[in-house]
């Protein structure tokens, strides 16, 4: 297949804007890693008008996809964990072009997984975990069991990803295979949710209780990054936090995480008078014990 596609990727390699090209072939009959395509050509560009541009090809009763992606977009995906296939492509794909060893250096950085990068990714996953867990519990308490089930599945997935990152690994597409070896108690929770013969209500009731205990065990690791930011000054408004270069990656999940940490006495609120009688500005600070 590579020989057939060589003219396509060689044309891209000739562009000075191209940083590297990785070729990923489908390994299994059904392959989520390649979106069922027989081969993916993943091209990283220094810059482009569009951050992502995709073309599809057919040849010899096979199908291929060409992904042209800017460096900025790739780094954002790696930071936010919003496109898990990228790690698999970079780590397991075949490098067919690499300007100044750009991709090799990127792979080395992924393998080393710097501690600060881990803390930020864990913070993002923890914030997502809290939102899904609390939304799911709200649905459960109002007897909306299917919606509660959907949210608890997602919360367990974020808990699994958090555990994998905490152990120094990048979550992959097959995250449950990873977490089964790293923290089997989380994997067991997932099994109980999807395989138990108990009623939906009983399964969810047990899962919310067990999940809460595991979440409480992860507060220190999951909040370390945000705590570090909060300690940069005495107090923060929500807008200041949302504009912070790193915290803005938390997005809509930041407020829910702050409220959770206030409830758990990890963050405290400072009030400042406004011109309105009995109305105060809210500021957030790390609680010192």
C-alpha positions as a printed Julia matrix, in Angstrom:
289×3 Matrix{Float64}:
   0.0    0.0    0.0
   2.84   2.35   0.81
   4.2    2.17  -2.74
   0.79   3.03  -4.14
   0.51   6.11  -1.92
   4.11   7.24  -2.24
   3.4    9.86  -4.96
   0.84  11.51  -2.64
   3.05  11.79   0.4
   6.19  12.6   -1.59
   4.4   15.62  -3.03
   3.6   16.75   0.53
   7.15  16.07   1.69
   8.48  18.45  -0.95
   6.63  21.38   0.65
   8.83  23.38   3.08
   5.76  23.8    5.3
   5.59  20.04   6.01
   7.14  18.99   9.32
   6.56  15.25   9.11
   4.45  12.46   7.66
   3.32   9.26   9.37
   1.71   6.29   7.63
  -0.71   4.13   9.67
  -2.04   0.85   8.25
  -5.14  -0.95   9.49
  -4.18  -3.96  11.61
  -7.57  -5.5   12.35
 -10.72  -6.15  10.33
 -12.49  -3.51  12.4
 -10.05  -0.75  13.33
 -11.2    2.28  15.35
  -7.64   3.61  15.21
  -7.89   4.2   11.45
 -11.66   4.91  11.35
 -12.04   1.65   9.33
  -9.76   3.01   6.57
  -7.04   0.68   5.26
  -4.39   3.36   5.61
  -4.03   6.85   7.05
  -1.48   9.43   5.92
  -1.0   11.87   8.78
   0.78  15.04   7.68
   1.83  17.7   10.2
   2.15  21.22   8.78
   3.88  24.22  10.31
   0.85  26.34   9.44
  -2.13  26.36   7.09
  -5.34  28.25   6.38
  -7.32  25.4    7.95
  -6.11  23.57  11.07
  -7.52  20.28   9.75
  -8.01  19.3    6.11
  -8.94  15.73   5.11
  -9.04  13.95   1.74
 -10.31  10.41   1.01
  -8.96   8.11  -1.73
  -9.87   4.73  -3.2
  -7.41   2.28  -4.79
  -7.32  -1.49  -5.44
 -10.63  -1.92  -3.57
  -9.08  -0.23  -0.55
  -9.59   3.2    0.96
  -7.14   5.76   2.33
  -7.44   9.04   4.2
  -5.02  11.96   4.08
  -5.07  14.17   7.2
  -3.34  17.55   6.88
  -3.1   19.02  10.38
  -1.27  22.08  11.69
   1.31  21.79  14.44
  -0.84  24.03  16.63
  -3.81  21.66  16.33
  -1.71  18.56  17.04
  -0.26  20.12  20.21
  -3.76  21.15  21.33
  -5.07  17.6   20.82
  -2.16  16.18  22.79
  -2.72  18.66  25.62
  -6.5   18.32  25.89
  -6.72  14.63  25.05
  -9.53  15.45  22.64
  -8.25  13.19  19.83
  -6.84   9.99  21.33
  -6.03   8.44  17.95
  -3.21  10.95  17.48
  -1.05   9.34  20.17
  -1.53   5.92  18.59
  -0.7    7.31  15.15
   2.47   9.01  16.35
   3.72   6.16  18.54
   2.86   3.2   16.3
   2.74   4.63  12.78
   5.6    4.44  10.28
   7.48   7.71   9.78
   7.92   8.22   6.03
   9.16  11.82   6.23
  10.64  13.71   9.17
  12.06  17.2    8.71
  14.85  17.83  11.23
  13.62  14.81  13.26
  10.49  16.73  14.26
   8.34  13.63  14.79
  11.09  11.7   16.56
  11.47  14.59  19.02
   7.69  14.69  19.49
   7.66  10.94  20.22
  10.5   11.35  22.74
   8.52  14.07  24.49
   5.43  11.84  24.56
   7.45   9.0   26.06
   9.02  11.21  28.71
   5.66  12.9   29.5
   7.01  15.88  31.51
   5.56  16.14  35.03
   4.03  19.6   34.51
   2.27  18.42  31.37
   0.9   15.45  33.31
  -0.44  17.71  36.06
  -2.28  19.91  33.56
  -3.81  16.93  31.73
  -4.85  15.4   35.06
  -6.5   18.68  36.05
  -8.49  18.76  32.8
  -9.58  15.13  33.21
 -10.51  15.68  36.86
 -12.65  18.7   35.96
 -14.43  16.65  33.28
 -14.86  13.78  35.73
 -16.49  16.03  38.34
 -18.93  17.51  35.82
 -20.02  14.1   34.5
 -20.32  12.6   37.97
 -22.39  15.46  39.39
 -24.66  15.67  36.32
 -25.15  11.91  36.44
 -26.0   11.97  40.13
 -28.53  14.74  39.52
 -30.23  12.63  36.83
 -30.16   9.6   39.14
 -31.83  11.5   41.98
 -34.6   12.62  39.59
 -35.03   8.96  38.43
 -33.74   9.65  34.9
 -31.76   6.41  34.92
 -30.71   6.17  31.27
 -29.29   9.71  31.34
 -27.6    8.92  34.67
 -26.11   5.77  33.11
 -24.69   7.75  30.2
 -23.0   10.22  32.53
 -21.58   7.62  34.92
 -20.03   5.74  31.98
 -18.34   8.96  30.88
 -17.24   9.76  34.43
 -15.66   6.31  34.79
 -13.88   6.87  31.49
 -12.41  10.15  32.79
 -11.46   8.4   36.04
  -9.66   5.73  34.02
  -7.82   8.32  31.94
  -6.86  10.19  35.11
  -5.37   7.0   36.58
  -3.39   6.25  33.4
  -1.94   9.78  33.31
  -1.13   9.64  37.03
   1.03   6.57  36.34
   2.98   8.46  33.67
   1.3    7.11  30.53
  -0.76   8.73  27.81
  -4.35   7.41  27.6
  -4.82   5.57  24.32
  -7.86   4.51  22.34
  -7.88   1.22  24.31
  -7.81   2.98  27.68
  -9.62   0.14  29.49
  -6.83  -2.29  28.57
  -4.4    0.18  30.13
  -6.37   0.79  33.32
  -7.05  -2.93  33.84
  -3.32  -3.37  34.49
  -2.77  -0.08  36.33
  -5.8    0.3   38.62
  -7.99  -2.81  38.34
 -10.51  -1.48  40.89
 -11.62   1.16  38.36
 -11.9   -1.5   35.67
 -13.98  -3.64  38.05
 -16.4   -0.73  38.58
 -16.87  -0.43  34.84
 -17.47  -4.19  34.54
 -20.05  -4.08  37.31
 -21.89  -1.24  35.6
 -22.13  -2.84  32.16
 -22.31  -6.56  33.07
 -24.17  -6.75  36.38
 -27.55  -8.49  36.43
 -28.86  -6.06  39.04
 -31.56  -3.57  38.06
 -30.39  -0.34  36.45
 -31.35   1.61  39.57
 -29.38  -0.7   41.89
 -26.33  -0.72  39.63
 -26.28   3.06  39.48
 -26.8    3.43  43.23
 -23.79   1.2   43.96
 -21.67   2.83  41.26
 -22.25   6.37  42.47
 -21.23   5.38  45.99
 -18.11   3.54  44.87
 -17.16   6.23  42.36
 -17.38   8.96  44.98
 -14.86   7.14  47.16
 -12.44   6.8   44.24
 -12.93  10.44  43.26
 -12.11  11.57  46.8
  -8.9    9.54  46.61
  -7.95  11.45  43.44
  -8.58  15.01  44.71
  -4.95  15.75  45.5
  -3.58  14.49  42.18
  -6.45  15.79  40.07
  -6.36  19.28  41.61
  -2.58  19.74  41.91
  -2.35  21.86  38.78
  -5.23  24.18  39.71
  -3.92  24.48  43.28
  -0.55  25.54  41.87
  -2.21  28.29  39.85
  -4.33  29.47  42.79
  -1.2   29.83  44.9
   0.32  32.27  42.4
  -1.58  35.07  44.15
  -3.89  35.65  47.12
  -7.23  35.36  45.31
  -8.76  35.09  41.84
 -11.97  36.14  40.15
 -13.54  33.54  37.87
 -12.72  35.7   34.83
  -9.03  35.91  35.82
  -8.89  32.13  36.08
 -10.66  31.62  32.75
  -8.14  33.93  31.06
  -5.11  32.2   32.61
  -3.01  30.67  29.83
  -3.25  27.13  31.23
  -6.5   27.16  33.22
  -8.49  28.26  30.17
  -7.97  24.69  28.9
 -10.46  23.56  31.57
 -13.19  25.43  29.69
 -16.76  25.02  30.91
 -15.71  22.42  33.49
 -13.78  24.9   35.67
 -16.77  26.29  37.61
 -18.04  22.84  38.59
 -14.57  21.82  39.74
 -14.25  24.95  41.9
 -17.63  24.32  43.52
 -16.65  20.72  44.24
 -13.37  21.84  45.84
 -15.23  24.44  47.94
 -17.58  21.7   49.2
 -14.56  19.55  50.07
 -12.93  22.49  51.94
  -9.96  22.64  49.55
 -10.78  26.1   48.15
 -12.4   28.97  50.02
 -14.37  32.01  48.9
 -13.38  35.6   49.63
 -16.15  38.21  49.4
 -15.67  41.84  48.37
 -18.39  44.48  48.61
 -19.97  45.88  45.48
 -22.03  49.06  45.07
 -25.17  46.97  45.53
 -26.34  46.53  49.1
 -25.79  42.95  50.26
 -24.18  41.89  46.95
 -20.55  40.76  46.94
 -17.9   39.87  44.37
 -16.74  36.25  44.73
 -13.01  35.48  44.7
 -11.35  32.09  45.02
  -8.24  31.13  46.99
  -6.42  27.94  47.91
  -7.24  26.97  51.48
  -4.16  26.74  53.67
  -4.31  24.09  56.36
